[in-house]
Amino acid sequence: MYRVWSFVTSYSLLLIAGALLALVWANIDAESYHHFVDYPLVENFWIGHLHAEGGHATRTLTLHYLVNDVLMALFFAIAAKEVWEAVILENGALRGRKAVTPLIATAGGMLGPVAVYLGLAAVLGVYEAVSRGWAIPTATDIAFSYLVGRMVFGAGHPAIRFLLLLAIADDAAGLIILAIFYPTGELAPEWLLMSLGAAVTVFVLFNWLPRWLDRGNQLRPNSTWVRKRLSFLPYLIGGAISWFGFQEAGIHPALGLLPIVPTVPHADRAFGIFAAAEEHLTDLLNWIEHHLKYPVEIILFFFGLLNAGVELSAISEPTWLVLFGLIVGKPLGIAIMGWIAAFPLRFGLPLGMRTIDLVVIGCVAAIGFTVALFVASVAFPSGPVQDAAKMGALFSFGAAFISLAVGKLCRVEKVHG
């Protein structure tokens, strides 16, 4: 992601526009809205929602499936790219001692919301009905959090780097949770061999082999030929095969591109998460990400449109469980675990960052929005419980205003730069 400010701004506006349009539409004419969302594009297709018909299984590709399960794979691929570079590169942000405190704070930022969500569910007597949604408030919307974090701390404050490390680690953990705890159907893990095979094949044939053939030759003719003649095409084909393997395995197919991301040739250095300087990197992985910028913005508009259409009458217990899990559990978990990591465990805080800033970061990270909406859509079947949980995810955008207020109360001094 490059030119971060313009990207995040346009991303936010498109997603919000889609969500607001969905809310208005669903509350004016719910029937036509849901007809639009579930509109069947292709019947008896090889991808789509699985259902039994005439004694055999068949799939229907709906508009909702196309966006949530197919196109959102590009969004998660971008998140995975940032995680991969942060972990694998020598100067990656999630390597070494500098990442320990944010990682431990991330654990608190996930355990805190789960404890609040399930605890409140037990107190309200709805535990059995809503327990499956425990992962919804663990999510952090990385783009919105970054946007609000800059408004609270300023672009040059060390808390911004801390927040981004936390959000990226949160995304990585969220991907694992989705894969393990929210299968889309009966698990058939043998299909993952197809995804693994696709990843190994494209890596060996189009990444490792050309470099091996070019060893000792600074002109790198084989690598150059593959890059110029084939470009991203092998990885596109490999990604499609991997995605299909995830669908057939019963794991959410929106995660289907994750095995392919590490196989793409990448830079040997990182400028930091969301660094604008990545615009000048010419490796294939960054090139692909740059060219996904506008398509992903449009996809997120439709994601908001197809997932945020909740009737206001749907507000019920799950709404408050998700909301309080985020706005109470997140700040508490991050502040407590961040403090434990920084002081009793002696990993410290970044220079220029105060202990009280952990509370403010926790408030900023409480914006679940995009990812929380996505998890709600897979945690519960369509119906009143899912709608109520989605409303909590939408309300979590209020954490932006809470963050601004808490930042003032905690006397955060903006650092521009």
MOWO-V560227 format. One record per backbone hydrogen bond with DSSP energy under -0.5 kcal/mol. CO is the residue of the C=O (numbers start at 1). NH is the residue of the N-H. E is the energy in kcal/mol with one decimal. If there is no record, write none. Layout:
# MOWO-V560227
co=(CO,CO)
nh=(NH,NH)
e=(E,E)
This chain:
# MOWO-V560227
co=(3,4,5,6,7,8,9,10,11,12,13,14,15,16,17,18,19,20,21,22,23,24,25,25,29,30,31,32,33,34,36,37,39,39,42,45,49,51,53,56,58,59,60,60,61,61,62,63,64,65,65,66,67,70,71,71,72,73,74,75,76,77,78,79,80,81,82,83,84,85,86,89,92,96,97,97,99,100,101,102,103,104,105,106,107,107,108,110,111,112,113,114,115,116,117,118,119,120,121,121,121,122,126,127,130,131,133,135,136,140,141,142,143,144,145,146,147,148,149,149,150,153,154,157,157,158,159,160,161,162,163,164,165,166,167,168,169,170,171,172,173,174,175,176,177,177,178,188,189,190,191,191,192,193,194,195,196,197,198,199,200,201,202,203,203,204,207,208,209,210,212,214,216,217,220,221,222,223,224,225,225,226,226,230,232,232,233,234,235,236,237,238,239,240,241,242,243,244,245,246,246,247,249,250,250,252,253,255,257,257,258,260,260,261,265,272,275,276,277,278,283,284,285,286,287,288,289,289,290,292,293,294,295,296,297,298,299,300,301,302,303,304,308,311,312,316,316,317,318,319,320,321,322,323,324,324,325,326,326,328,329,330,331,332,333,334,335,336,337,338,339,339,340,341,342,350,354,355,356,356,357,358,359,360,361,362,363,364,366,367,368,368,369,370,371,372,373,374,375,375,376,381,383,384,385,386,387,388,389,390,391,392,393,394,395,396,397,398,398,399,400,401,402,403,404,405,406,407,408,412,414,415,415)
nh=(7,8,9,10,11,12,13,14,15,16,17,18,19,20,21,22,23,24,25,26,27,28,28,29,33,34,35,36,37,38,39,64,41,63,61,59,60,58,56,53,51,45,49,62,41,42,66,67,68,69,70,71,72,73,74,75,76,77,78,79,80,81,82,83,84,85,86,87,88,89,94,92,95,99,100,101,103,104,105,106,107,108,109,110,110,111,112,114,115,116,117,118,119,120,121,122,123,124,125,126,127,125,130,131,133,134,136,138,139,142,145,146,147,148,149,150,151,152,153,154,154,415,157,160,161,162,163,164,165,166,167,168,169,170,171,172,173,174,175,176,177,178,179,180,181,182,182,191,192,193,194,195,196,197,198,199,200,201,202,203,204,205,206,207,208,209,211,212,213,214,215,217,218,220,224,225,226,227,228,229,230,230,231,233,235,236,237,238,239,240,241,242,243,244,245,246,247,248,249,250,251,250,188,184,185,255,256,258,260,261,262,263,264,264,285,275,278,279,280,281,287,288,289,290,291,292,292,293,293,296,297,298,299,300,301,302,303,304,305,306,307,308,310,314,315,319,320,321,322,323,324,325,326,327,328,329,330,330,331,332,333,334,335,336,337,338,339,340,341,342,343,344,345,347,348,353,357,358,359,360,361,362,363,364,365,366,366,367,368,141,371,372,373,374,375,376,377,378,378,379,380,386,387,388,389,390,391,392,393,394,395,396,369,397,398,399,400,401,402,403,404,405,406,407,408,409,410,412,411,414,416,156,157)
e=(-2.4,-3.3,-2.3,-2.4,-2.9,-2.7,-2.4,-2.4,-2.3,-2.8,-2.5,-2.4,-2.5,-3.0,-2.5,-2.1,-2.4,-2.5,-2.6,-2.9,-1.5,-1.1,-0.7,-3.1,-1.9,-2.5,-1.9,-2.0,-2.5,-2.3,-1.2,-1.5,-0.6,-1.7,-2.5,-0.6,-1.9,-2.7,-1.2,-3.1,-2.6,-2.5,-2.4,-0.8,-3.0,-1.7,-2.4,-1.9,-2.8,-2.1,-1.2,-2.8,-2.0,-1.1,-1.8,-0.6,-2.2,-1.6,-1.7,-1.8,-2.4,-2.1,-1.8,-2.0,-3.0,-2.4,-2.0,-1.5,-3.0,-1.5,-1.8,-2.2,-1.4,-1.5,-1.5,-0.5,-2.1,-2.6,-2.6,-2.1,-1.8,-1.7,-2.3,-0.7,-0.8,-2.7,-2.5,-1.4,-2.5,-2.4,-2.9,-2.7,-2.3,-2.6,-2.0,-2.1,-2.1,-2.7,-0.6,-2.3,-0.7,-0.6,-1.7,-2.1,-2.2,-1.6,-1.7,-1.3,-1.3,-1.0,-2.7,-2.2,-2.3,-2.8,-2.9,-2.1,-1.3,-2.1,-3.2,-0.6,-1.3,-2.6,-1.2,-1.8,-0.7,-1.8,-2.7,-2.4,-2.5,-2.4,-2.7,-2.6,-2.4,-2.4,-2.3,-2.3,-2.4,-2.4,-2.2,-1.6,-2.4,-2.5,-2.0,-2.3,-2.8,-0.6,-1.2,-2.3,-1.8,-1.4,-1.3,-0.9,-2.9,-2.8,-2.3,-2.3,-2.7,-2.4,-2.3,-1.9,-2.7,-2.7,-1.8,-1.3,-3.2,-2.6,-1.2,-2.5,-2.7,-1.3,-1.1,-2.6,-0.7,-1.3,-2.2,-2.3,-2.4,-2.3,-2.8,-3.0,-0.6,-1.7,-1.5,-2.2,-0.6,-2.0,-2.4,-2.6,-2.4,-2.1,-2.2,-2.6,-2.8,-2.1,-2.1,-2.1,-2.2,-2.6,-1.7,-0.8,-1.7,-1.0,-2.4,-2.9,-1.0,-2.0,-2.4,-1.7,-1.1,-1.5,-0.7,-1.6,-0.6,-1.3,-2.1,-2.1,-1.4,-1.9,-2.0,-1.4,-2.3,-2.8,-2.0,-2.6,-1.9,-1.0,-0.8,-0.5,-1.0,-2.7,-1.7,-2.0,-2.5,-2.5,-1.5,-2.0,-2.4,-2.4,-2.2,-2.6,-1.2,-2.0,-2.0,-2.6,-1.4,-1.2,-1.1,-2.3,-2.5,-2.3,-2.8,-1.9,-1.9,-3.0,-1.9,-1.7,-0.8,-0.8,-0.5,-1.8,-2.8,-2.8,-2.5,-2.6,-2.3,-2.2,-2.0,-2.2,-2.3,-2.4,-2.6,-0.6,-2.6,-2.6,-1.4,-2.1,-0.7,-1.8,-0.9,-1.2,-2.8,-2.1,-1.8,-2.2,-2.7,-0.5,-0.7,-1.4,-1.2,-3.3,-1.0,-1.2,-2.9,-2.0,-2.7,-2.4,-1.7,-0.9,-0.8,-2.3,-1.5,-0.6,-2.4,-2.4,-2.3,-2.6,-1.9,-1.5,-1.8,-2.5,-2.7,-1.1,-0.9,-1.6,-2.6,-2.2,-1.9,-0.6,-1.8,-2.6,-1.8,-2.1,-3.0,-2.6,-1.6,-2.4,-2.5,-2.6,-1.4,-0.6,-0.5,-3.1,-0.6)
